[in-house]
């Protein structure tokens, strides 16, 4: 059983798009609301993209920068709280968390795409010059 769970998690961390699509389809069948399903799927799969970016960094540079990922997320949270406080003069925690989490989705989605492209290009260049 643990091998099956491990295999599923490996696929989801390697292909977070697949995880996002599966979560979207499951939620879509329950709610029948495409917009709400998309938002929930993106919210739930943000963690997949964060972990995927971590493992891509480890694969590309053979070093873990998970501490840097956490530090960047903390700094983003601080900026969101500060901006929300400046604009609204009070902090509505739910709105701040929602904005912070969706911003993280965009950030790590773009980081994932960038790292995938960088990995493909760097491996292609290394292969070309090693032959």
N, CA, C and O atoms as a GROMACS GRO file, in nm:
protein
  524
    1UNK      N    1   0.083  -0.120   0.000
    1UNK     CA    2   0.000   0.000   0.000
    1UNK      C    3   0.086   0.125   0.000
    1UNK      O    4   0.054   0.222  -0.069
    2UNK      N    5   0.195   0.123   0.077
    2UNK     CA    6   0.281   0.241   0.083
    2UNK      C    7   0.352   0.265  -0.050
    2UNK      O    8   0.383   0.379  -0.085
    3UNK      N    9   0.379   0.159  -0.125
    3UNK     CA   10   0.442   0.173  -0.256
    3UNK      C   11   0.346   0.243  -0.353
    3UNK      O   12   0.389   0.327  -0.432
    4UNK      N   13   0.220   0.209  -0.347
    4UNK     CA   14   0.120   0.271  -0.434
    4UNK      C   15   0.106   0.419  -0.400
    4UNK      O   16   0.104   0.504  -0.490
    5UNK      N   17   0.096   0.450  -0.271
    5UNK     CA   18   0.084   0.590  -0.228
    5UNK      C   19   0.209   0.669  -0.268
    5UNK      O   20   0.200   0.783  -0.314
    6UNK      N   21   0.325   0.608  -0.249
    6UNK     CA   22   0.450   0.672  -0.286
    6UNK      C   23   0.456   0.699  -0.436
    6UNK      O   24   0.501   0.805  -0.479
    7UNK      N   25   0.410   0.605  -0.515
    7UNK     CA   26   0.410   0.621  -0.662
    7UNK      C   27   0.315   0.732  -0.704
    7UNK      O   28   0.348   0.812  -0.792
    8UNK      N   29   0.198   0.737  -0.643
    8UNK     CA   30   0.101   0.842  -0.676
    8UNK      C   31   0.156   0.979  -0.641
    8UNK      O   32   0.147   1.073  -0.721
    9UNK      N   33   0.214   0.992  -0.521
    9UNK     CA   34   0.272   1.121  -0.481
    9UNK      C   35   0.388   1.161  -0.572
    9UNK      O   36   0.402   1.279  -0.604
   10UNK      N   37   0.469   1.065  -0.613
   10UNK     CA   38   0.579   1.095  -0.704
   10UNK      C   39   0.528   1.151  -0.836
   10UNK      O   40   0.582   1.249  -0.888
   11UNK      N   41   0.425   1.089  -0.890
   11UNK     CA   42   0.366   1.138  -1.016
   11UNK      C   43   0.309   1.278  -0.997
   11UNK      O   44   0.328   1.365  -1.082
   12UNK      N   45   0.238   1.302  -0.886
   12UNK     CA   46   0.178   1.433  -0.863
   12UNK      C   47   0.284   1.541  -0.841
   12UNK      O   48   0.265   1.655  -0.885
   13UNK      N   49   0.395   1.507  -0.774
   13UNK     CA   50   0.502   1.606  -0.754
   13UNK      C   51   0.579   1.631  -0.884
   13UNK      O   52   0.631   1.740  -0.905
   14UNK      N   53   0.587   1.530  -0.969
   14UNK     CA   54   0.656   1.545  -1.096
   14UNK      C   55   0.569   1.619  -1.197
   14UNK      O   56   0.619   1.701  -1.274
   15UNK      N   57   0.442   1.591  -1.196
   15UNK     CA   58   0.346   1.653  -1.290
   15UNK      C   59   0.233   1.720  -1.212
   15UNK      O   60   0.122   1.666  -1.208
   16UNK      N   61   0.257   1.835  -1.152
   16UNK     CA   62   0.152   1.899  -1.074
   16UNK      C   63   0.031   1.941  -1.157
   16UNK      O   64  -0.079   1.959  -1.104
   17UNK      N   65   0.051   1.957  -1.289
   17UNK     CA   66  -0.062   1.989  -1.377
   17UNK      C   67  -0.164   1.875  -1.374
   17UNK      O   68  -0.285   1.899  -1.374
   18UNK      N   69  -0.114   1.753  -1.371
   18UNK     CA   70  -0.202   1.637  -1.364
   18UNK      C   71  -0.282   1.639  -1.234
   18UNK      O   72  -0.402   1.610  -1.234
   19UNK      N   73  -0.216   1.672  -1.125
   19UNK     CA   74  -0.286   1.682  -0.997
   19UNK      C   75  -0.391   1.791  -0.998
   19UNK      O   76  -0.502   1.771  -0.948
   20UNK      N   77  -0.358   1.906  -1.057
   20UNK     CA   78  -0.454   2.016  -1.066
   20UNK      C   79  -0.575   1.975  -1.150
   20UNK      O   80  -0.689   2.007  -1.116
   21UNK      N   81  -0.549   1.906  -1.259
   21UNK     CA   82  -0.658   1.862  -1.346
   21UNK      C   83  -0.747   1.760  -1.275
   21UNK      O   84  -0.870   1.767  -1.284
   22UNK      N   85  -0.686   1.666  -1.205
   22UNK     CA   86  -0.765   1.566  -1.132
   22UNK      C   87  -0.850   1.631  -1.023
   22UNK      O   88  -0.968   1.598  -1.008
   23UNK      N   89  -0.791   1.721  -0.946
   23UNK     CA   90  -0.867   1.790  -0.841
   23UNK      C   91  -0.980   1.872  -0.902
   23UNK      O   92  -1.091   1.873  -0.850
   24UNK      N   93  -0.951   1.940  -1.013
   24UNK     CA   94  -1.055   2.018  -1.081
   24UNK      C   95  -1.171   1.929  -1.125
   24UNK      O   96  -1.288   1.962  -1.102
   25UNK      N   97  -1.139   1.816  -1.186
   25UNK     CA   98  -1.245   1.727  -1.235
   25UNK      C   99  -1.328   1.670  -1.121
   25UNK      O  100  -1.450   1.658  -1.133
   26UNK      N  101  -1.263   1.635  -1.011
   26UNK     CA  102  -1.336   1.581  -0.896
   26UNK      C  103  -1.429   1.687  -0.836
   26UNK      O  104  -1.546   1.660  -0.811
   27UNK      N  105  -1.376   1.807  -0.815
   27UNK     CA  106  -1.459   1.914  -0.757
   27UNK      C  107  -1.569   1.955  -0.854
   27UNK      O  108  -1.680   1.987  -0.812
   28UNK      N  109  -1.538   1.955  -0.984
   28UNK     CA  110  -1.637   1.993  -1.085
   28UNK      C  111  -1.756   1.898  -1.085
   28UNK      O  112  -1.870   1.941  -1.103
   29UNK      N  113  -1.730   1.769  -1.064
   29UNK     CA  114  -1.841   1.674  -1.060
   29UNK      C  115  -1.928   1.694  -0.937
   29UNK      O  116  -2.049   1.670  -0.941
   30UNK      N  117  -1.869   1.738  -0.827
   30UNK     CA  118  -1.947   1.762  -0.705
   30UNK      C  119  -2.025   1.892  -0.709
   30UNK      O  120  -2.142   1.896  -0.674
   31UNK      N  121  -1.959   2.000  -0.753
   31UNK     CA  122  -2.022   2.132  -0.744
   31UNK      C  123  -2.098   2.171  -0.870
   31UNK      O  124  -2.194   2.247  -0.863
   32UNK      N  125  -2.057   2.120  -0.985
   32UNK     CA  126  -2.113   2.157  -1.114
   32UNK      C  127  -2.096   2.307  -1.144
   32UNK      O  128  -2.169   2.364  -1.225
   33UNK      N  129  -1.999   2.367  -1.079
   33UNK     CA  130  -1.968   2.508  -1.098
   33UNK      C  131  -1.822   2.518  -1.143
   33UNK      O  132  -1.731   2.495  -1.063
   34UNK      N  133  -1.801   2.551  -1.269
   34UNK     CA  134  -1.666   2.550  -1.326
   34UNK      C  135  -1.576   2.653  -1.260
   34UNK      O  136  -1.461   2.623  -1.228
   35UNK      N  137  -1.626   2.773  -1.238
   35UNK     CA  138  -1.543   2.879  -1.181
   35UNK      C  139  -1.499   2.846  -1.039
   35UNK      O  140  -1.382   2.859  -1.005
   36UNK      N  141  -1.592   2.803  -0.958
   36UNK     CA  142  -1.561   2.766  -0.820
   36UNK      C  143  -1.467   2.646  -0.816
   36UNK      O  144  -1.377   2.638  -0.733
   37UNK      N  145  -1.489   2.551  -0.907
   37UNK     CA  146  -1.405   2.432  -0.913
   37UNK      C  147  -1.262   2.468  -0.951
   37UNK      O  148  -1.167   2.412  -0.897
   38UNK      N  149  -1.248   2.560  -1.044
   38UNK     CA  150  -1.114   2.602  -1.086
   38UNK      C  151  -1.041   2.670  -0.971
   38UNK      O  152  -0.923   2.642  -0.947
   39UNK      N  153  -1.108   2.759  -0.901
   39UNK     CA  154  -1.047   2.830  -0.788
   39UNK      C  155  -1.006   2.731  -0.679
   39UNK      O  156  -0.896   2.741  -0.625
   40UNK      N  157  -1.094   2.639  -0.646
   40UNK     CA  158  -1.063   2.539  -0.542
   40UNK      C  159  -0.948   2.449  -0.585
   40UNK      O  160  -0.860   2.418  -0.504
   41UNK      N  161  -0.947   2.409  -0.711
   41UNK     CA  162  -0.839   2.322  -0.761
   41UNK      C  163  -0.705   2.394  -0.753
   41UNK      O  164  -0.604   2.334  -0.714
   42UNK      N  165  -0.703   2.521  -0.790
   42UNK     CA  166  -0.578   2.597  -0.782
   42UNK      C  167  -0.535   2.615  -0.637
   42UNK      O  168  -0.417   2.608  -0.605
   43UNK      N  169  -0.631   2.639  -0.549
   43UNK     CA  170  -0.599   2.654  -0.407
   43UNK      C  171  -0.542   2.524  -0.350
   43UNK      O  172  -0.443   2.527  -0.276
   44UNK      N  173  -0.602   2.412  -0.384
   44UNK     CA  174  -0.560   2.285  -0.328
   44UNK      C  175  -0.429   2.234  -0.386
   44UNK      O  176  -0.357   2.160  -0.320
   45UNK      N  177  -0.397   2.273  -0.509
   45UNK     CA  178  -0.276   2.220  -0.572
   45UNK      C  179  -0.156   2.314  -0.564
   45UNK      O  180  -0.050   2.285  -0.620
   46UNK      N  181  -0.172   2.425  -0.497
   46UNK     CA  182  -0.058   2.515  -0.479
   46UNK      C  183   0.056   2.442  -0.410
   46UNK      O  184   0.173   2.461  -0.446
   47UNK      N  185   0.024   2.361  -0.311
   47UNK     CA  186   0.128   2.287  -0.239
   47UNK      C  187   0.203   2.192  -0.333
   47UNK      O  188   0.322   2.170  -0.315
   48UNK      N  189   0.133   2.136  -0.432
   48UNK     CA  190   0.201   2.049  -0.530
   48UNK      C  191   0.306   2.127  -0.608
   48UNK      O  192   0.416   2.077  -0.632
   49UNK      N  193   0.272   2.249  -0.648
   49UNK     CA  194   0.367   2.330  -0.723
   49UNK      C  195   0.485   2.372  -0.636
   49UNK      O  196   0.598   2.378  -0.684
   50UNK      N  197   0.460   2.402  -0.510
   50UNK     CA  198   0.569   2.440  -0.419
   50UNK      C  199   0.667   2.324  -0.403
   50UNK      O  200   0.788   2.342  -0.414
   51UNK      N  201   0.614   2.205  -0.378
   51UNK     CA  202   0.700   2.087  -0.362
   51UNK      C  203   0.768   2.052  -0.494
   51UNK      O  204   0.884   2.011  -0.494
   52UNK      N  205   0.699   2.067  -0.605
   52UNK     CA  206   0.758   2.038  -0.736
   52UNK      C  207   0.874   2.131  -0.765
   52UNK      O  208   0.977   2.088  -0.817
   53UNK      N  209   0.859   2.259  -0.732
   53UNK     CA  210   0.969   2.354  -0.752
   53UNK      C  211   1.088   2.314  -0.666
   53UNK      O  212   1.202   2.320  -0.711
   54UNK      N  213   1.062   2.275  -0.544
   54UNK     CA  214   1.171   2.231  -0.456
   54UNK      C  215   1.246   2.113  -0.518
   54UNK      O  216   1.369   2.115  -0.524
   55UNK      N  217   1.173   2.012  -0.565
   55UNK     CA  218   1.239   1.894  -0.621
   55UNK      C  219   1.307   1.925  -0.755
   55UNK      O  220   1.409   1.863  -0.787
   56UNK      N  221   1.254   2.017  -0.832
   56UNK     CA  222   1.322   2.058  -0.955
   56UNK      C  223   1.454   2.126  -0.924
   56UNK      O  224   1.555   2.101  -0.990
   57UNK      N  225   1.454   2.211  -0.822
   57UNK     CA  226   1.579   2.278  -0.782
   57UNK      C  227   1.682   2.175  -0.735
   57UNK      O  228   1.799   2.183  -0.770
   58UNK      N  229   1.637   2.079  -0.656
   58UNK     CA  230   1.728   1.974  -0.609
   58UNK      C  231   1.782   1.894  -0.728
   58UNK      O  232   1.900   1.859  -0.730
   59UNK      N  233   1.697   1.865  -0.824
   59UNK     CA  234   1.740   1.789  -0.941
   59UNK      C  235   1.837   1.868  -1.028
   59UNK      O  236   1.936   1.812  -1.076
   60UNK      N  237   1.810   1.995  -1.048
   60UNK     CA  238   1.895   2.076  -1.137
   60UNK      C  239   2.029   2.111  -1.074
   60UNK      O  240   2.133   2.102  -1.140
   61UNK      N  241   2.028   2.150  -0.947
   61UNK     CA  242   2.151   2.200  -0.885
   61UNK      C  243   2.204   2.110  -0.773
   61UNK      O  244   2.304   2.143  -0.710
   62UNK      N  245   2.138   1.999  -0.750
   62UNK     CA  246   2.180   1.902  -0.649
   62UNK      C  247   2.202   1.965  -0.512
   62UNK      O  248   2.292   1.927  -0.438
   63UNK      N  249   2.118   2.060  -0.481
   63UNK     CA  250   2.124   2.129  -0.352
   63UNK      C  251   1.982   2.173  -0.316
   63UNK      O  252   1.906   2.214  -0.403
   64UNK      N  253   1.948   2.165  -0.188
   64UNK     CA  254   1.816   2.203  -0.144
   64UNK      C  255   1.812   2.351  -0.105
   64UNK      O  256   1.894   2.397  -0.026
   65UNK      N  257   1.718   2.422  -0.161
   65UNK     CA  258   1.694   2.561  -0.125
   65UNK      C  259   1.555   2.576  -0.064
   65UNK      O  260   1.490   2.679  -0.080
   66UNK      N  261   1.510   2.471   0.006
   66UNK     CA  262   1.377   2.474   0.066
   66UNK      C  263   1.365   2.588   0.168
   66UNK      O  264   1.259   2.649   0.182
   67UNK      N  265   1.473   2.614   0.238
   67UNK     CA  266   1.474   2.724   0.335
   67UNK      C  267   1.449   2.857   0.264
   67UNK      O  268   1.382   2.944   0.318
   68UNK      N  269   1.502   2.872   0.144
   68UNK     CA  270   1.482   2.995   0.067
   68UNK      C  271   1.337   3.006   0.019
   68UNK      O  272   1.279   3.114   0.018
   69UNK      N  273   1.280   2.894  -0.020
   69UNK     CA  274   1.139   2.891  -0.061
   69UNK      C  275   1.051   2.937   0.055
   69UNK      O  276   0.962   3.020   0.037
   70UNK      N  277   1.075   2.883   0.174
   70UNK     CA  278   0.997   2.920   0.292
   70UNK      C  279   1.019   3.067   0.326
   70UNK      O  280   0.924   3.138   0.359
   71UNK      N  281   1.142   3.113   0.317
   71UNK     CA  282   1.174   3.253   0.345
   71UNK      C  283   1.102   3.347   0.249
   71UNK      O  284   1.047   3.449   0.290
   72UNK      N  285   1.102   3.313   0.121
   72UNK     CA  286   1.032   3.395   0.021
   72UNK      C  287   0.882   3.397   0.051
   72UNK      O  288   0.818   3.502   0.041
   73UNK      N  289   0.826   3.283   0.089
   73UNK     CA  290   0.683   3.278   0.121
   73UNK      C  291   0.651   3.364   0.244
   73UNK      O  292   0.547   3.430   0.247
   74UNK      N  293   0.739   3.363   0.344
   74UNK     CA  294   0.717   3.446   0.463
   74UNK      C  295   0.724   3.594   0.426
   74UNK      O  296   0.644   3.674   0.474
   75UNK      N  297   0.820   3.630   0.342
   75UNK     CA  298   0.832   3.770   0.299
   75UNK      C  299   0.710   3.814   0.218
   75UNK      O  300   0.661   3.926   0.234
   76UNK      N  301   0.661   3.727   0.133
   76UNK     CA  302   0.539   3.757   0.056
   76UNK      C  303   0.421   3.777   0.150
   76UNK      O  304   0.342   3.869   0.131
   77UNK      N  305   0.410   3.691   0.250
   77UNK     CA  306   0.301   3.705   0.347
   77UNK      C  307   0.311   3.838   0.420
   77UNK      O  308   0.210   3.904   0.442
   78UNK      N  309   0.431   3.877   0.458
   78UNK     CA  310   0.450   4.004   0.527
   78UNK      C  311   0.408   4.121   0.438
   78UNK      O  312   0.344   4.215   0.484
   79UNK      N  313   0.446   4.115   0.312
   79UNK     CA  314   0.409   4.221   0.218
   79UNK      C  315   0.257   4.226   0.202
   79UNK      O  316   0.198   4.334   0.200
   80UNK      N  317   0.193   4.110   0.189
   80UNK     CA  318   0.047   4.107   0.175
   80UNK      C  319  -0.022   4.167   0.297
   80UNK      O  320  -0.118   4.243   0.282
   81UNK      N  321   0.025   4.134   0.416
   81UNK     CA  322  -0.035   4.189   0.538
   81UNK      C  323  -0.015   4.340   0.543
   81UNK      O  324  -0.108   4.414   0.575
   82UNK      N  325   0.105   4.386   0.511
   82UNK     CA  326   0.134   4.529   0.514
   82UNK      C  327   0.050   4.606   0.413
   82UNK      O  328  -0.008   4.710   0.446
   83UNK      N  329   0.042   4.557   0.290
   83UNK     CA  330  -0.036   4.625   0.187
   83UNK      C  331  -0.185   4.624   0.223
   83UNK      O  332  -0.253   4.725   0.207
   84UNK      N  333  -0.233   4.512   0.273
   84UNK     CA  334  -0.374   4.504   0.312
   84UNK      C  335  -0.404   4.602   0.425
   84UNK      O  336  -0.508   4.669   0.425
   85UNK      N  337  -0.314   4.611   0.520
   85UNK     CA  338  -0.332   4.703   0.632
   85UNK      C  339  -0.330   4.848   0.585
   85UNK      O  340  -0.410   4.930   0.632
   86UNK      N  341  -0.239   4.881   0.492
   86UNK     CA  342  -0.232   5.018   0.440
   86UNK      C  343  -0.358   5.055   0.361
   86UNK      O  344  -0.405   5.168   0.369
   87UNK      N  345  -0.413   4.961   0.287
   87UNK     CA  346  -0.530   4.990   0.204
   87UNK      C  347  -0.660   4.989   0.284
   87UNK      O  348  -0.745   5.076   0.264
   88UNK      N  349  -0.677   4.893   0.373
   88UNK     CA  350  -0.804   4.876   0.443
   88UNK      C  351  -0.801   4.928   0.587
   88UNK      O  352  -0.907   4.941   0.649
   89UNK      N  353  -0.684   4.958   0.640
   89UNK     CA  354  -0.663   5.005   0.776
   89UNK      C  355  -0.706   4.904   0.882
   89UNK      O  356  -0.715   4.938   1.000
   90UNK      N  357  -0.733   4.783   0.842
   90UNK     CA  358  -0.756   4.671   0.932
   90UNK      C  359  -0.721   4.545   0.854
   90UNK      O  360  -0.726   4.543   0.731
   91UNK      N  361  -0.686   4.442   0.926
   91UNK     CA  362  -0.643   4.320   0.860
   91UNK      C  363  -0.756   4.217   0.867
   91UNK      O  364  -0.797   4.174   0.975
   92UNK      N  365  -0.803   4.179   0.750
   92UNK     CA  366  -0.902   4.071   0.740
   92UNK      C  367  -0.823   3.946   0.700
   92UNK      O  368  -0.785   3.928   0.584
   93UNK      N  369  -0.799   3.862   0.799
   93UNK     CA  370  -0.706   3.751   0.784
   93UNK      C  371  -0.746   3.659   0.668
   93UNK      O  372  -0.659   3.616   0.592
   94UNK      N  373  -0.873   3.631   0.654
   94UNK     CA  374  -0.918   3.540   0.548
   94UNK      C  375  -0.882   3.593   0.409
   94UNK      O  376  -0.836   3.518   0.323
   95UNK      N  377  -0.904   3.723   0.387
   95UNK     CA  378  -0.872   3.783   0.257
   95UNK      C  379  -0.721   3.785   0.232
   95UNK      O  380  -0.675   3.760   0.121
   96UNK      N  381  -0.646   3.815   0.337
   96UNK     CA  382  -0.499   3.818   0.324
   96UNK      C  383  -0.447   3.678   0.290
   96UNK      O  384  -0.364   3.663   0.200
   97UNK      N  385  -0.495   3.577   0.360
   97UNK     CA  386  -0.451   3.440   0.334
   97UNK      C  387  -0.490   3.394   0.193
   97UNK      O  388  -0.411   3.328   0.125
   98UNK      N  389  -0.610   3.429   0.151
   98UNK     CA  390  -0.657   3.391   0.017
   98UNK      C  391  -0.569   3.455  -0.091
   98UNK      O  392  -0.526   3.388  -0.185
   99UNK      N  393  -0.542   3.585  -0.077
   99UNK     CA  394  -0.457   3.653  -0.174
   99UNK      C  395  -0.315   3.601  -0.172
   99UNK      O  396  -0.254   3.582  -0.277
  100UNK      N  397  -0.262   3.577  -0.052
  100UNK     CA  398  -0.127   3.523  -0.036
  100UNK      C  399  -0.116   3.386  -0.101
  100UNK      O  400  -0.019   3.359  -0.172
  101UNK      N  401  -0.214   3.300  -0.078
  101UNK     CA  402  -0.207   3.165  -0.132
  101UNK      C  403  -0.221   3.164  -0.284
  101UNK      O  404  -0.153   3.087  -0.352
  102UNK      N  405  -0.308   3.248  -0.337
  102UNK     CA  406  -0.324   3.253  -0.484
  102UNK      C  407  -0.203   3.317  -0.551
  102UNK      O  408  -0.165   3.278  -0.661
  103UNK      N  409  -0.143   3.414  -0.485
  103UNK     CA  410  -0.019   3.472  -0.538
  103UNK      C  411   0.090   3.365  -0.540
  103UNK      O  412   0.167   3.358  -0.636
  104UNK      N  413   0.096   3.283  -0.435
  104UNK     CA  414   0.194   3.175  -0.432
  104UNK      C  415   0.170   3.076  -0.545
  104UNK      O  416   0.265   3.024  -0.603
  105UNK      N  417   0.043   3.050  -0.577
  105UNK     CA  418   0.016   2.962  -0.690
  105UNK      C  419   0.077   3.019  -0.817
  105UNK      O  420   0.146   2.949  -0.891
  106UNK      N  421   0.051   3.147  -0.843
  106UNK     CA  422   0.104   3.209  -0.965
  106UNK      C  423   0.257   3.206  -0.964
  106UNK      O  424   0.319   3.173  -1.065
  107UNK      N  425   0.316   3.242  -0.851
  107UNK     CA  426   0.462   3.245  -0.840
  107UNK      C  427   0.523   3.107  -0.865
  107UNK      O  428   0.616   3.094  -0.944
  108UNK      N  429   0.472   3.006  -0.799
  108UNK     CA  430   0.531   2.872  -0.812
  108UNK      C  431   0.493   2.804  -0.943
  108UNK      O  432   0.567   2.718  -0.991
  109UNK      N  433   0.380   2.840  -0.999
  109UNK     CA  434   0.344   2.791  -1.132
  109UNK      C  435   0.445   2.844  -1.234
  109UNK      O  436   0.497   2.768  -1.316
  110UNK      N  437   0.473   2.973  -1.228
  110UNK     CA  438   0.571   3.033  -1.320
  110UNK      C  439   0.712   2.980  -1.292
  110UNK      O  440   0.790   2.958  -1.385
  111UNK      N  441   0.745   2.961  -1.164
  111UNK     CA  442   0.876   2.905  -1.130
  111UNK      C  443   0.889   2.763  -1.184
  111UNK      O  444   0.995   2.724  -1.233
  112UNK      N  445   0.783   2.686  -1.174
  112UNK     CA  446   0.784   2.549  -1.226
  112UNK      C  447   0.808   2.548  -1.377
  112UNK      O  448   0.893   2.474  -1.426
  113UNK      N  449   0.734   2.630  -1.449
  113UNK     CA  450   0.750   2.638  -1.595
  113UNK      C  451   0.892   2.683  -1.629
  113UNK      O  452   0.956   2.625  -1.718
  114UNK      N  453   0.942   2.785  -1.560
  114UNK     CA  454   1.076   2.837  -1.586
  114UNK      C  455   1.182   2.730  -1.559
  114UNK      O  456   1.274   2.712  -1.640
  115UNK      N  457   1.170   2.660  -1.448
  115UNK     CA  458   1.270   2.557  -1.415
  115UNK      C  459   1.264   2.440  -1.512
  115UNK      O  460   1.368   2.383  -1.546
  116UNK      N  461   1.145   2.403  -1.556
  116UNK     CA  462   1.133   2.296  -1.656
  116UNK      C  463   1.204   2.337  -1.785
  116UNK      O  464   1.282   2.260  -1.840
  117UNK      N  465   1.176   2.459  -1.832
  117UNK     CA  466   1.241   2.507  -1.955
  117UNK      C  467   1.392   2.518  -1.937
  117UNK      O  468   1.468   2.480  -2.026
  118UNK      N  469   1.435   2.569  -1.823
  118UNK     CA  470   1.578   2.580  -1.796
  118UNK      C  471   1.643   2.442  -1.795
  118UNK      O  472   1.750   2.423  -1.853
  119UNK      N  473   1.579   2.345  -1.730
  119UNK     CA  474   1.633   2.210  -1.724
  119UNK      C  475   1.645   2.146  -1.860
  119UNK      O  476   1.746   2.083  -1.892
  120UNK      N  477   1.543   2.162  -1.942
  120UNK     CA  478   1.545   2.103  -2.077
  120UNK      C  479   1.656   2.167  -2.160
  120UNK      O  480   1.732   2.097  -2.227
  121UNK      N  481   1.665   2.299  -2.157
  121UNK     CA  482   1.766   2.370  -2.237
  121UNK      C  483   1.906   2.336  -2.187
  121UNK      O  484   1.995   2.309  -2.268
  122UNK      N  485   1.927   2.339  -2.056
  122UNK     CA  486   2.062   2.312  -2.004
  122UNK      C  487   2.106   2.169  -2.032
  122UNK      O  488   2.222   2.145  -2.064
  123UNK      N  489   2.014   2.074  -2.020
  123UNK     CA  490   2.048   1.934  -2.052
  123UNK      C  491   2.074   1.916  -2.202
  123UNK      O  492   2.162   1.840  -2.241
  124UNK      N  493   1.998   1.986  -2.286
  124UNK     CA  494   2.019   1.979  -2.431
  124UNK      C  495   2.155   2.037  -2.468
  124UNK      O  496   2.226   1.982  -2.552
  125UNK      N  497   2.190   2.148  -2.407
  125UNK     CA  498   2.321   2.210  -2.434
  125UNK      C  499   2.433   2.120  -2.384
  125UNK      O  500   2.533   2.101  -2.454
  126UNK      N  501   2.418   2.064  -2.265
  126UNK     CA  502   2.519   1.974  -2.210
  126UNK      C  503   2.534   1.850  -2.298
  126UNK      O  504   2.646   1.802  -2.319
  127UNK      N  505   2.424   1.797  -2.348
  127UNK     CA  506   2.428   1.680  -2.434
  127UNK      C  507   2.495   1.712  -2.566
  127UNK      O  508   2.573   1.632  -2.619
  128UNK      N  509   2.465   1.829  -2.621
  128UNK     CA  510   2.522   1.871  -2.748
  128UNK      C  511   2.674   1.884  -2.740
  128UNK      O  512   2.745   1.841  -2.831
  129UNK      N  513   2.723   1.943  -2.634
  129UNK     CA  514   2.867   1.966  -2.622
  129UNK      C  515   2.943   1.844  -2.570
  129UNK      O  516   3.066   1.840  -2.581
  130UNK      N  517   2.873   1.747  -2.514
  130UNK     CA  518   2.942   1.627  -2.466
  130UNK      C  519   2.958   1.522  -2.575
  130UNK      O  520   3.039   1.430  -2.560
  131UNK      N  521   2.883   1.534  -2.684
  131UNK     CA  522   2.891   1.433  -2.791
  131UNK      C  523   3.007   1.451  -2.878
  131UNK      O  524   3.026   1.373  -2.972
   0.00000   0.00000   0.00000
